[in-house]
């Protein structure tokens, strides 16, 4: 369950561990796995207590470090709960109280209760684009992305944002919910607004956010399914360019060109690779005065993108 990340499998695994614990004390290995399954389900407090018991049962330092990190997150979560409760007592229908309650429920991965709070919040402030994006996240995580697009009209977007569905999907991606992001990008409303293939859109968003591993995972899935499609190679080149990996970006463009990518798309990206990033110092070309040990070493260890090139 922890390998696949499937919520249903995690819930099943957690129930098995709970039943096993009823029969007698568990060793640190199953306790640690139990704790990780609970993290995946959003039950952070129970997960923390379980990992602490795993440490007490002899778990190694790596588990202890994760328990300590989770303990800090649980402390923050409890603080959020106390603040939300205080705000609700002061003004049960106030905007601040509903915002805090919604965020607390999202952090708990209690998407149904989060949607209730967000529904009330959007009734008070239908122009709140962040609350609208949070509602999209909650609905998509419950499997209702299409219903979200039908029930809640997109408010006016922040300055510089052209497409509301990309905005909502990007918000979900920033919170690590790429499944929800894909679900929103796959809706009819997104397609009608000009959003392209969901995986390509999501990969481009992930690269813009610096989540290059996510971008690669999404793109490699397309490459494996459609080896003759140049589009994922173009987006891979974009991601490599953003990561500062010019050699990898050039390689990806060669792969795209071999698959029939349009010349304009290739030339635009090659120009972006050649251009220095904003405010970056321009490095001089090697001269006879440049010591050889200052030049790039072709035998340096592989970087993140080199794994794609093998």
Helices and strands as residue ranges (DSSP letters): H 7-23, H 28-40, H 44-56, H 61-90, H 95-107, H 111-124, H 129-141, H 145-151, H 164-174, H 178-185, H 188-192, H 198-208, H 212-225, H 231-242, H 246-258, H 263-274, G 292-294, H 306-309
